[in-house]
Amino acid sequence: KTVYFKIGEVAEQVEFWSAANSDEVKDCFRSATEADPSDILKLYNTNNSLVNISPRLLANTPDTRYTLKVVGAKQCPSSDGVTPEVNETLLSIEKRLQNLEKKILLNSGDTPPAVWDMRAKVENLREKLESVEHLSWLGLFKDIDGKTTRNNGMIHSCGTKKSREKYQFSTQVFEKFERLRSVELTDATRELLKKPTFDIWQWEDSEMLYLLQQMFVDLKLVERFYIELPTLQSFLYQVHVSYNYTPYHNFRHCFCVTQMMYGLIWLCNIQDKLDDIEILILLVSAICHDLDHPGYNNSYQVNAKTELALRYNDISPLENHHASVAFEILNNPSSNIIKNLNPEQHKAFRSGMIKLILATDMARHNEIVTAFKGILDGYDNNNTDHRLLMMMIFLKVSDISNEARPMDVSEPWVECLLQEFFMQSDVEKLEGLPVAPFMDREKVTKPSAQVGFIQYVLIPLYESLATLFPEIREPILAPVKRAFEYYSEMAKKQEADKESIKLKEEGRRISQTSITSESKGEESRGDETPQKEEVLAT
């Protein structure tokens, strides 16, 4: 990916791989500007809005250059109130340490361990200061007003991280997550977290873990079920580790689904209809609904006779596996957030969570939606079966809610999903297995994939929930219908472009045929001339 930017009036550009991590991208910018490692980089788009420097940075043109500003560490107070004087003191300590090291080296010819220890402590202090400086909710890098242009690319490439690299990455994520424990989320971000317009692309994994923790706190689940924060943090970390680096069914998808569920809980005021334990079931089910997803759907599992298909007798193998992994995590004492439930609550939690996760199998979609529509006229909130069906619908809506978000947030997910589909269909072709047309890169396009799905799956599902909760019509259902119009127009344009190309090719073919015919005619007339001359001569 090529990104054009300027520093002052000097035009620059950087190139980086879209699968690179944030640190690698920042290093590219730092190298291009010859910035010091201690300097802070701030990138602005043409609207003068602050843009997050990450692999999801939108590629641009020389005419729409970003503006990069390099801010010296000593000129920028940190977000937790660290003053310029403190930064000046830190730089002063570093200089004094460097001078001391030079003198000792000249006198003794070697650097003693005490100096190395002092240097490590200074570096440790710097890391602590910088980790607070970059907290997104304090306004340095996140555009919570939604003015920042976002990237339309993928967030992960499946299989690019080996197990050791994944472990190292997860460890780094948890270390960052730990450093956020003492930070208090601003009221503005807490309110934004409740809205379907929330931009999930702006947040790093450690920050998403912190936001998930905040959901438990703000829903009062921590105090009502006596969940210890270290246990909750361990649970969330184990969840993060258990999501794979697939193009679509990854940890960011987990967060996306959970954030929509969290938003629906507040939007529909579900607390008035459900018990506390049912709210806990909804939130934890959303978090765990795709745990350890391999990136290959149930059809592949069954056709390829995988271990999961054999274990679960071809019945929702993935969903059964997701639920099983979830309870393996919950069975670990260090991450068991339900250990203080009484036996009755524990039984209700386990039963409800398994049923909800199994309901996300799209093979059961029509069955569940039809059953829900059948109870709408006589919905009874005191009926346990009615409430369970409603909870299933809430999870299903959250699971396939991308199109309910703003287009610049939702459209990148289509690219991610198609990448995962194509990855599976390519393998199916190699293994001689059946290939679904909607997953075949030679048959499907972005609009063709979206139009039918939105029209026949999303809109009926969302309208059924809107019958019971009319408050979702404008913020949730309306964007889905706009997405249908958007992709319908895209499909028409693609068809028009195809027809135009077809006509041009037909025109070229006719033109080529005409030229060939004329050429043959000329050759024929050329052959006749000597014959006539011979006849006349005779």
Secondary structure, 3 states (H helix, E strand, C coil): CEEEEEECCEEEEEECCCCCCHHHHHHHHHHHHCCCCCCEEEEECCCCCEECCCCCCCCCCHHHCEEEEEECHHHCCCCCCCCHHHHHHHHHHHHHHHHHHHHHHHHHCCCCHHHHHHHHHHHHHHHHHHHHHCCHHHCCCCCCCCCCCCCCCCCCCCCCCCHHHHHHHHHHHHHHHHHCCCCCCCHHHHHHCCCCCCCHHHCCHHHHHHHHHHHHHHCCHHHHCCCCHHHHHHHHHHHHHHCCCCCCCCHHHHHHHHHHHHHHHHHCCHHHCCCHHHHHHHHHHHHHCCCCCCCCCHHHHHHCCCHHHHHCCCCCHHHHHHHHHHHHHHCCHHHCCCCCCCHHHHHHHHHHHHHHHHCCCHHHHHHHHHHHHHHCCCCCCCCHHHHHHHHHHHHHHHHCCHHHCCHHHHHHHHHHHHHHHHHHHHHHHHHCCCCCHHHCCCCCCHHHHHHHHHHHHHHHHHHHHHHHCHHHHHHHHHHHHHHHHHHHHHHHHHHHHHHHHHHHHHHHHHHHHHHHHHHHHHHHHHHHHHHHHHHHHC
